[in-house]
Amino acid sequence: MKQEDVKVSFYLKKNETKEDGKCPLMATLSVGRFSETTFSVKMNVPVSLWASGRATGKSHTAVEINQQLDGIRAAAISHYKELSAVKEKVTAEEVKNLLLGMAHGQETLLAYFRTHNENFDKRIGVNRKKGSEKGYWHALSHLTKFLEVKYKLSDIPFSALDRSFIDKFDLYLKIDCGLAPGTIVLLTTRLNTIIGNAIVEGIITKHPFAGYEPERPKRQQKYLTRKELEQLMTTPLKSPKQYLIRDLFLFSCYTGMPYSDMKKLSNEDISIAEDNVTWIKTSREKTGIDYDIPLLELPLKILEQYQGTAPNGRLLPMYANSDLNKELKKIARICGINRRLTFHSGRHTYATEITLSQGVPIETVSRMLGHSQIKTTQIYAKITNDKIDEDMKELEKRIAGKFKFAI
């Protein structure tokens, strides 16, 4: 639709003429042929000056009235252009809402997003962990660039959001930014959260994400198999640094501890039970949830090997997470492990290969991983073919001879 299809005409409400000869001024705003609305201009105009939708004459009053009318008409067209840049269908009511400065029409997406992020930042250290705010600022940065590049806008009202806007943002992230499906899911999830908050606050009523489904990344096996663990433990490496990083990774594989928790591990987190089993008893850095892990032989040996080598009373000499991941890729190639190896793969390995595949109940695994819900543990847990094979062989033994066909 062209901006010429947006029309604003004015008329006097003569049945409400006042004693001073003035009438309330009304406006009719139409978008196309089928969308129309009327509203009060909040002005009283002398009937004697009015003809053909405008004030007549060259008096100061007439000129001032016409300037205000021209301003309203120009603002209506401007708001229509703003809305139509991101929406396929724009109604006269939506344009009017912006024109009159109604609360739900004036609220804009980026301004609201920015306020959310600033408030989120204030909660860091209270009920949010440092670093968790970065995802929202990253999403806002992409959204800001998207509006700038695709629509030449610095912001848009919530009323302009619809499904086509979400689809175009998804396409922009995929084509223009070249982002992977997993990253797009994270960015659109942040935007979805912001819009959900706006709906709760009554800023908008219809969810523009309705029916939207982002492309999900192909699931990749993130845990190591027993064979790959053996390769990792027995293959000679090239440097002391690689041996240290391998050992740190193995510690995660055999305890399920993530990088952030291993980094802060100290003697205060270690306790020995009456049966001489050594336990790690601490809380998740990310969520604050308490968890307990009985230490197997391998992680105990790793703690003994690196005792006294870490600063500030820590038990393990940790590199930066980015350095660990970079070196793990090299280690995987040396060991002939043909998969993308990251430090977080250790946590997946503990859940799948070290515990669940060995018959440890998922409730126990969930507690040791520090999860608040079993469904979170299920994300980590993948039943291996070896485990299926073992379970079926055990089943076969149990039911052998118990079922016979009648002959």
C-alpha positions as CSV (number, residue, x, y, z in Angstrom):
1,M,0.0,0.0,0.0
2,K,1.3,3.5,-0.9
3,Q,1.3,6.4,1.6
4,E,-1.2,8.1,-0.7
5,D,-3.7,5.6,0.6
6,V,-3.4,7.2,4.0
7,K,-5.9,10.1,4.3
8,V,-6.8,12.4,7.1
9,S,-9.8,14.7,6.8
10,F,-11.2,17.1,9.3
11,Y,-14.7,18.2,10.2
12,L,-16.5,20.2,12.9
13,K,-18.8,18.6,15.4
14,K,-21.4,21.4,14.9
15,N,-24.1,19.8,17.1
16,E,-21.8,20.7,20.0
17,T,-21.3,24.4,19.1
18,K,-20.4,26.5,22.1
19,E,-21.6,29.9,23.1
20,D,-18.4,31.5,21.7
21,G,-19.2,30.1,18.2
22,K,-16.5,27.4,18.4
23,C,-17.0,23.7,17.7
24,P,-14.9,20.6,18.6
25,L,-12.6,19.6,15.7
26,M,-12.8,15.9,14.7
27,A,-10.6,13.9,12.3
28,T,-11.3,10.9,10.1
29,L,-8.3,8.7,9.4
30,S,-8.5,6.1,6.6
31,V,-5.9,3.5,5.5
32,G,-6.9,2.1,2.1
33,R,-10.6,1.5,1.4
34,F,-11.6,-0.7,4.3
35,S,-9.9,0.7,7.4
36,E,-11.2,3.9,9.0
37,T,-11.4,5.5,12.4
38,T,-12.3,8.9,13.9
39,F,-10.9,10.8,16.8
40,S,-11.0,14.2,18.5
41,V,-8.2,16.6,17.6
42,K,-8.6,18.2,21.0
43,M,-9.2,21.6,19.4
44,N,-12.1,24.0,19.2
45,V,-12.4,26.0,16.0
46,P,-14.6,29.0,15.1
47,V,-17.4,27.9,12.8
48,S,-16.9,31.3,10.9
49,L,-13.4,30.3,9.9
50,W,-14.2,26.8,8.7
51,A,-14.8,25.7,5.1
52,S,-14.0,22.6,3.1
53,G,-12.1,20.9,5.8
54,R,-9.7,23.8,6.6
55,A,-9.6,27.2,8.3
56,T,-10.1,30.0,5.8
57,G,-8.5,33.3,5.5
58,K,-5.0,34.6,6.4
59,S,-5.6,35.6,10.0
60,H,-3.1,34.4,12.6
61,T,-5.8,32.1,14.1
62,A,-6.5,30.5,10.7
63,V,-2.8,30.0,9.8
64,E,-2.2,28.5,13.2
65,I,-5.1,26.0,12.9
66,N,-4.0,24.9,9.4
67,Q,-0.4,24.4,10.6
68,Q,-1.7,22.1,13.3
69,L,-3.8,20.2,10.8
70,D,-0.9,19.8,8.4
71,G,1.2,18.5,11.3
72,I,-1.4,15.9,12.2
73,R,-1.6,14.7,8.6
74,A,2.2,14.5,8.2
75,A,2.5,12.7,11.5
76,A,-0.2,10.2,10.4
77,I,1.7,9.4,7.2
78,S,5.0,9.1,9.1
79,H,3.5,6.7,11.6
80,Y,2.0,4.7,8.7
81,K,5.4,4.4,7.0
82,E,6.9,3.3,10.3
83,L,4.4,0.6,10.8
84,S,4.2,-0.6,7.2
85,A,8.0,-1.0,7.1
86,V,7.6,-4.0,9.4
87,K,4.0,-5.1,8.9
88,E,2.2,-6.3,5.8
89,K,-1.2,-4.9,7.0
90,V,-1.6,-1.7,8.9
91,T,-4.9,-0.5,10.3
92,A,-6.2,3.0,10.8
93,E,-6.6,2.2,14.5
94,E,-2.9,1.4,14.8
95,V,-1.9,4.6,13.2
96,K,-4.3,6.5,15.4
97,N,-2.9,4.9,18.5
98,L,0.6,6.2,17.6
99,L,-0.8,9.6,16.6
100,L,-2.6,10.1,19.9
101,G,0.3,8.7,22.0
102,M,-1.8,5.9,23.6
103,A,0.3,3.9,26.0
104,H,0.3,0.7,24.1
105,G,1.0,2.5,20.8
106,Q,3.9,4.5,22.2
107,E,5.7,1.6,23.8
108,T,8.6,0.6,21.6
109,L,10.4,-2.7,21.3
110,L,14.1,-1.6,21.6
111,A,13.4,0.9,24.4
112,Y,11.5,-1.8,26.3
113,F,14.3,-4.4,25.6
114,R,16.9,-2.0,26.8
115,T,15.1,-1.2,30.0
116,H,14.7,-5.0,30.6
117,N,18.4,-5.5,30.2
118,E,19.3,-2.6,32.5
119,N,17.0,-4.0,35.2
120,F,18.5,-7.5,34.6
121,D,22.0,-6.0,35.2
122,K,20.9,-4.7,38.6
123,R,20.1,-8.2,39.7
124,I,23.6,-9.6,38.9
125,G,25.0,-10.8,42.2
126,V,21.5,-10.9,43.8
127,N,19.5,-13.6,42.0
128,R,21.4,-13.6,38.7
129,K,24.9,-14.8,37.9
130,K,27.5,-12.5,36.3
131,G,27.7,-13.3,32.6
132,S,24.0,-14.3,32.2
133,E,23.2,-10.8,31.1
134,K,25.4,-11.0,28.0
135,G,22.9,-13.1,26.1
136,Y,20.2,-10.4,26.3
137,W,22.5,-7.6,25.3
138,H,23.8,-9.7,22.4
139,A,20.2,-10.3,21.2
140,L,19.4,-6.6,21.5
141,S,22.5,-5.7,19.4
142,H,21.4,-8.0,16.6
143,L,17.8,-6.7,16.7
144,T,19.0,-3.1,16.6
145,K,21.2,-3.8,13.6
146,F,18.3,-5.7,11.9
147,L,16.0,-2.7,12.1
148,E,18.7,-0.3,11.0
149,V,19.8,-2.4,8.0
150,K,16.4,-3.8,6.8
151,Y,14.0,-1.0,7.7
152,K,16.2,2.1,8.3
153,L,14.5,2.5,11.7
154,S,16.0,3.2,15.1
155,D,13.0,1.6,16.9
156,I,9.5,0.3,16.3
157,P,6.3,0.2,18.4
158,F,5.1,-3.1,19.8
159,S,2.0,-2.7,17.7
160,A,4.0,-3.1,14.6
161,L,5.1,-6.6,15.5
162,D,3.6,-9.6,13.7
163,R,4.6,-13.0,12.5
164,S,6.3,-11.7,9.3
165,F,8.6,-9.5,11.4
166,I,9.8,-12.6,13.3
167,D,10.3,-14.6,10.1
168,K,12.3,-11.7,8.6
169,F,14.5,-11.4,11.7
170,D,15.1,-15.2,11.5
171,L,16.1,-15.0,7.9
172,Y,18.3,-12.0,8.5
173,L,20.2,-13.9,11.2
174,K,20.6,-16.9,8.9
175,I,21.5,-15.2,5.6
176,D,22.9,-11.8,6.4
177,C,24.7,-12.7,9.7
178,G,25.5,-16.3,8.7
179,L,24.6,-17.6,12.1
180,A,24.2,-21.3,13.0
181,P,20.7,-22.7,13.9
182,G,21.7,-23.0,17.5
183,T,22.7,-19.4,17.8
184,I,19.5,-18.3,16.1
185,V,17.5,-20.3,18.6
186,L,19.2,-18.5,21.5
187,L,18.7,-15.0,20.0
188,T,15.0,-15.5,19.1
189,T,14.4,-17.1,22.5
190,R,15.7,-13.9,24.1
191,L,13.4,-11.8,21.9
192,N,10.5,-14.2,22.7
193,T,11.0,-13.7,26.4
194,I,10.9,-9.9,26.0
195,I,7.7,-10.0,24.0
196,G,6.2,-12.4,26.6
197,N,7.0,-9.9,29.3
198,A,5.3,-7.2,27.3
199,I,2.2,-9.4,26.9
200,V,2.1,-10.0,30.7
201,E,2.3,-6.2,31.2
202,G,-0.6,-5.7,28.8
203,I,1.4,-3.7,26.3
204,I,0.3,-6.1,23.5
205,T,-2.3,-8.8,23.5
206,K,-1.4,-10.9,20.4
207,H,1.9,-12.9,20.4
208,P,3.7,-12.4,17.1
209,F,5.7,-15.6,17.7
210,A,2.5,-17.7,17.4
211,G,3.3,-20.5,15.0
212,Y,7.0,-19.7,14.7
213,E,9.4,-22.6,14.9
214,P,13.1,-21.9,14.5
215,E,15.3,-24.4,12.7
216,R,16.8,-26.7,15.3
217,P,20.5,-27.7,15.1
218,K,21.1,-31.3,14.2
219,R,21.7,-33.2,17.4
220,Q,25.3,-34.3,17.8
221,Q,26.7,-36.8,20.2
222,K,28.4,-34.8,22.9
223,Y,29.6,-37.6,25.2
224,L,32.6,-39.9,24.7
225,T,32.2,-43.6,24.4
226,R,34.3,-46.0,26.5
227,K,36.6,-46.6,23.6
228,E,37.1,-42.9,23.1
229,L,37.8,-42.5,26.8
230,E,40.4,-45.2,26.6
231,Q,42.0,-43.5,23.6
232,L,42.1,-40.3,25.5
233,M,43.8,-41.9,28.5
234,T,46.4,-44.0,26.7
235,T,47.4,-41.9,23.7
236,P,50.8,-40.1,24.1
237,L,50.4,-36.3,23.8
238,K,52.8,-33.6,22.7
239,S,53.3,-31.3,25.7
240,P,52.8,-31.0,29.5
241,K,50.1,-28.4,28.8
242,Q,48.1,-31.0,26.8
243,Y,48.5,-33.6,29.5
244,L,47.2,-31.1,32.1
245,I,44.2,-30.2,30.0
246,R,43.5,-33.8,29.2
247,D,43.5,-34.6,33.0
248,L,41.2,-31.6,33.7
249,F,38.8,-32.8,31.1
250,L,38.9,-36.4,32.5
251,F,38.2,-35.0,35.9
252,S,35.0,-33.5,34.4
253,C,34.2,-36.8,32.6
254,Y,34.4,-38.7,35.9
255,T,32.7,-36.2,38.2
256,G,30.2,-34.4,35.9
257,M,31.5,-31.0,37.2
258,P,31.3,-28.1,34.7
259,Y,34.1,-25.7,34.2
260,S,32.8,-22.9,36.5
261,D,32.5,-25.3,39.4
262,M,35.9,-26.9,38.9
263,K,37.5,-23.5,38.7
264,K,36.4,-22.7,42.3
265,L,36.9,-26.1,43.8
266,S,38.8,-25.9,47.1
267,N,39.5,-28.1,50.1
268,E,36.4,-26.7,51.8
269,D,34.4,-28.7,49.2
270,I,36.0,-32.0,50.0
271,S,34.8,-34.3,52.8
272,I,35.5,-37.9,53.8
273,A,32.7,-40.1,55.0
274,E,32.8,-42.8,57.7
275,D,33.4,-45.5,55.0
276,N,36.4,-43.5,53.8
277,V,34.7,-42.5,50.5
278,T,35.8,-39.0,49.5
279,W,33.0,-36.7,48.5
280,I,32.7,-33.3,46.8
281,K,30.0,-31.4,48.5
282,T,29.3,-28.0,47.1
283,S,26.8,-25.9,45.1
284,R,26.5,-25.0,41.5
285,E,28.1,-21.7,40.6
286,K,25.4,-21.2,37.9
287,T,22.2,-21.9,40.0
288,G,23.3,-22.2,43.6
289,I,21.8,-25.7,43.9
290,D,23.7,-28.0,46.3
291,Y,25.1,-31.3,45.0
292,D,27.2,-34.2,46.3
293,I,29.6,-36.4,44.2
294,P,31.4,-39.5,45.5
295,L,34.8,-39.5,43.9
296,L,35.9,-42.4,41.8
297,E,39.6,-43.5,41.7
298,L,40.6,-41.5,38.6
299,P,39.5,-38.0,39.8
300,L,41.1,-38.8,43.2
301,K,44.4,-39.5,41.5
302,I,44.1,-36.2,39.5
303,L,43.5,-34.2,42.6
304,E,46.6,-35.8,44.2
305,Q,48.7,-35.2,41.1
306,Y,48.0,-31.5,41.0
307,Q,47.9,-30.8,44.7
308,G,49.5,-27.5,45.5
309,T,49.9,-26.3,41.9
310,A,46.8,-24.0,41.8
311,P,46.8,-20.5,43.3
312,N,44.5,-19.1,46.0
313,G,43.8,-22.4,47.7
314,R,42.2,-24.0,44.6
315,L,42.6,-27.7,43.9
316,L,43.0,-27.6,40.2
317,P,45.1,-25.3,38.0
318,M,42.5,-24.2,35.4
319,Y,43.1,-22.5,32.1
320,A,40.6,-20.1,30.6
321,N,37.6,-22.1,29.2
322,S,38.4,-20.8,25.6
323,D,42.0,-22.1,25.9
324,L,40.7,-25.5,27.2
325,N,38.4,-25.9,24.2
326,K,41.0,-24.8,21.7
327,E,43.5,-27.3,23.0
328,L,40.9,-30.1,23.4
329,K,40.3,-29.9,19.6
330,K,44.0,-30.7,19.1
331,I,44.0,-33.4,21.6
332,A,41.0,-35.0,20.0
333,R,42.8,-35.1,16.6
334,I,45.9,-36.7,18.2
335,C,43.8,-39.3,19.9
336,G,41.8,-40.1,16.7
337,I,38.5,-39.0,18.2
338,N,36.4,-37.8,15.3
339,R,34.0,-35.4,17.0
340,R,33.9,-31.8,18.2
341,L,35.3,-32.0,21.7
342,T,34.5,-29.2,24.2
343,F,35.1,-29.1,27.9
344,H,31.4,-29.3,28.5
345,S,31.5,-32.7,26.7
346,G,32.9,-34.1,30.0
347,R,29.6,-33.4,31.8
348,H,27.7,-35.2,29.1
349,T,30.1,-38.1,29.3
350,Y,29.6,-38.4,33.0
351,A,25.8,-38.4,32.7
352,T,25.7,-40.9,29.8
353,E,28.7,-43.2,29.8
354,I,30.0,-43.1,33.4
355,T,26.7,-43.3,35.3
356,L,23.5,-44.0,33.4
357,S,25.0,-46.6,31.0
358,Q,26.3,-48.4,34.1
359,G,22.9,-48.6,35.7
360,V,22.9,-45.6,38.0
361,P,19.3,-44.3,38.4
362,I,18.6,-41.0,36.7
363,E,17.3,-39.6,40.0
364,T,20.8,-40.2,41.5
365,V,22.5,-38.8,38.5
366,S,20.3,-35.7,38.6
367,R,21.3,-35.1,42.2
368,M,25.0,-35.5,41.4
369,L,24.8,-33.1,38.5
370,G,23.1,-30.5,40.6
371,H,19.9,-30.4,38.6
372,S,16.6,-29.2,40.0
373,Q,14.5,-31.2,37.6
374,I,14.9,-34.6,36.1
375,K,14.0,-33.3,32.6
376,T,17.3,-31.3,32.7
377,T,19.2,-34.5,33.3
378,Q,17.4,-36.1,30.4
379,I,19.0,-33.5,28.0
380,Y,22.4,-34.8,29.0
381,A,21.5,-38.4,29.1
382,K,21.7,-40.6,26.0
383,I,21.3,-44.3,26.2
384,T,24.1,-45.9,24.2
385,N,23.8,-48.9,22.0
386,D,26.2,-50.8,24.3
387,K,23.9,-50.2,27.2
388,I,20.8,-51.3,25.2
389,D,22.7,-54.5,24.2
390,E,23.7,-55.3,27.8
391,D,20.2,-54.7,29.1
392,M,18.6,-56.9,26.4
393,K,21.1,-59.7,27.2
394,E,20.3,-59.5,30.9
395,L,16.6,-59.6,30.0
396,E,17.1,-62.6,27.8
397,K,18.8,-64.4,30.8
398,R,15.9,-63.5,33.1
399,I,13.1,-64.8,30.8
400,A,15.0,-67.7,29.3
401,G,12.7,-70.8,29.4
402,K,9.8,-69.0,31.0
403,F,7.8,-68.6,27.8
404,K,7.0,-71.6,25.5
405,F,4.8,-72.0,22.5
406,A,2.1,-74.6,22.6
407,I,2.8,-77.4,20.1
